[in-house]
Structure formats: C-alpha cells, structure tokens
Amino acid sequence: MPLSAADLTEDLVRFRHGMHEDPEIGLDLPRTQERVLKALDGLGYEISVGADTTSVTAVLRGGAPKTAQAHTTSAAAAEGSKPVVLLRADMDALPVQERSGVSFTSRVDGAMHACGHDLHTAMLTGAATLLSDRREQLEGDVVLMFQPGEEGLDGASVMIREGVLDAAGGRADAAFGMHVFSGLAPHGQFVTKPGVMMSASDGLVVTVLGAGGHGSAPHMAKDPVPVITEIVTALQVMVTRQFDMFDPVVLSVGLLRAGSKRNVIPESAHFEATIRTFSEASRERMRMAAPRLVKNIAAAHGLDVDVDYQTEYPVSITDLTETEHAEGIISGMYGTERLTRLATPISGSEDFSRVMAAVPGTFIGLSAVAPGQDHTATAFNHSPYATFDDAVLTDGAALYAELATSRLATLAAARPALSTTPQPNKTKVSS
C-alpha cells in the first residue's frame, strides 16, 4: 500500500519540535544540517552539501519507464533529457527571544524559529520520504533544496552559485517553494498569486557626521540629531510625493541611535531603514532618490554623511503556468474552499525570488494559525509570540510531493521521448 503523509505525522511533528527547540541562525547551521541528512538517509537520494554554507541538496532520480531512456548515446544525454522539478525549504531561525509558551520552546538563548522555517524543513523531509516511496512513478528527477540563510543573508544566491539549479544534470524546469504564516489567513488556507507576489527588499544605512559639544551650547558644535530626524521625516514625505501610490514603496526606519547623555551633543547619529518596492522601476528610482535626499539635507546643514544603499532581494515574481498548476493541485487535493488567490502582493520579501528569476516557479503560502483562532489578531511571523500549528505539516509534505510528481508528468508528456529507432540521415550529399 502506498505511503501517505498521514503515516508520517508523528515523525514530522517530532522532527519539527526537535528543530524548534534547537534553532540556528544564519548560513552556518551544522546541527540542522545533521538533522536533515539523518532524515534523508536510506531514501535513495544523491546528496551533496554546500561548501560556503551548511546547505543540503538532494537529487532523486525518477524511475518511471518513460524516463529510462535506454540506448541513448550517453548517460549524460539520458539525464539531460529528463524533466527536473526543484522543491525548496529554508532552515534558518531568527535572533528573537521566544515567548510563545509552547512546550517545545527554544532552548537557545536569543534564537527562535519565529518564521516557521522549522515547519518548511519538516514538510520537505516528509515529501522526501513520500517521493522516495513513489520513485518508480516519477517521470523525471526531483531536486530538494534545503537552504540556510534566508533571513537577510541571501542563502539562495549561495546555493545557486554552487549549482543547485543544475544539480540533476540539467537546469530545473520548474520550482516550488512554500511558506507558513502565523496569521494572514484562516487555518489551513493556501494562498497564491501569479505575477508580483512579494516585494523587493533593500536597506538604507545612514550615519550623519557632526561635531560633539555641550548641550547648552549647540552653536559651538555641529549637532547631528536634528539633521537625522529631518532626514527620517523627509524620506517619508519623498515616498508620498515622488512615487506612484499604485506602485507602492514602503520605507521604515527600524534603528535610530544617537548620543549617550541628555546634555551632550553627540559626534554622530545613525539610522537603518528597510525599503520595499514592487517593481524594478520603483526600486531603481529609490536607489537614486534616497541617497540624494540624505546627502542634500546633510549638506544644507553643513554636515557630512555616510550613505550605504544595500541592494538585497529582488521582487518575487511567480510564473503563471506554475501558479495555475499549483492551484489545480491544491484544489484537487484539498478543495477550492482552501485556496485563496491574493488580490495584492505581500510586502515581505524572499530570496526564493532568486530561484524564480532563473527557473519558472511559484511560491505558496499556507496558514498555520491554530483552528478557531482569529487570524487577524494572532502574533504574526517574526514575533516572539508567534505560534504555528503542527496540523499543517502533513498537508505541506503531501503538497510538495504531489507538486513534484504531477509537474514531472506534465513536463514529460510535453517533450518527446528519446527514440531507439535509427533516424534517417538528412545530410544532403552533393552529386
């Protein structure tokens, strides 16, 4: 009898709880990598690990008759002829002190799986087991991408540079990612959106350089504090006056620091902001406009300023064909009532955008809000109080596996099989 995701429930919950209790941050996740490798052991995957990160790439060769491709000129030609589907899960935690109150709370001070990456990893290990069980039905190859460093460190770029998109021997034909939410939608709801789904993310780091002095005599110093506050306010005004409201820009200052005592004018003042845009045009315009505004305001006050505009993740743009395929699978497995197509993009950002820029793909949201909870009032991702319901683990694992299986079948059907029959020689011979 074929293995089902429900058969894996206890294993997936155990894996997720263990990972949640032992979170790791950034690109170096050795204990998490060990957990993933243990989960994949014996399943028949070709496994490689990253050189610059603790990533895991696992390739499963499909064994369906159509993909056997016997009598080809070379093994490489046979592998290259197969369709390839990539499935991705991110594995890193956040530098957040957990206050969720769950029984399996983080045991690592200052670290928490506050964005649900522990669920993503558990679901993809479950899919790995399901796909291994149905290996003889797979009409192509599956690449599993277990990625560190999604939270601001661009781990996807590192894995792409190290060859994850070509791990099966040929470029992946389609890619699917999934992300759980502790809010946004009711329990168990899948969300999709063709086209622009998530914003680009960039950073603005500014240090205004003044000259310190006594707080009672500001005329004898160069006070950076009023200058930096003027800059912060002016940036908000700039967004509303220089950018189209129908192509939105979000700029939020998350860090502002100056001084050490109320009667001391500091030498410098510093802020850091996140910038979210939804088109390349607005992103490029912002890259020019924000530093120009900062420099000109500082110059008007006679102060110097250091400006660092940091380009981070691009806009997440999903492929229409892959999105519609995913929507059809979700509706068939769980019913149309559990599928919502978003009307507007999400203002969060994702480095899975790197994968979708290179391979046709889509990104699927899954609400892990507990049943009966008001999803508009729950603590959202990145909150120390965020909680995610284990009940979605089997749904996510089953969906990952079915997305790969079904998409390989449609891709294989759309390409001609290699023939063992000799073809006529079409070379023209001169007489």
Buried (B, 14 or more C-beta within 10 A) or exposed (E): EEBBBEBBBEBBBEBBBBBBBBBBBBBBBEEBBEBBBEBBEEBBBEBBBBEBBBBBBBBBBBBBEBBBBEEBEEEEEBBBBBBBBBBBBBBBBBEBEBBBEEEBEBEBEEBBBBBBBBBBBBBBBBBBBBBBBBBEBBBBBBBBBBBBBBBBBBBBBBBBEBEBBEBBBBEBBBBBBBBBBBBBBBBBBBBBBBEBBBBBBBBBBBBBBBBBBEBEEEEEBBBBBEBBBBBBEBBEEBBEEEBEEEEBBBBEBEEBEBBEEEEEBBBBBBBBBBBBBBBEEBBEBBBEBBBEBBBEBBEEBEBBBBBEBEEBBBBBBBBEBBBEBBBEBBBEBBEEEBBBEBEEBBBBBBBBBBBBBBBBBBBBBBBBBBEEBEBEEBBBBBBBBBBBBBBBBBBBBBBBBBBBBBBBBBBBEEEEEBEEEEEEEEEEEEE
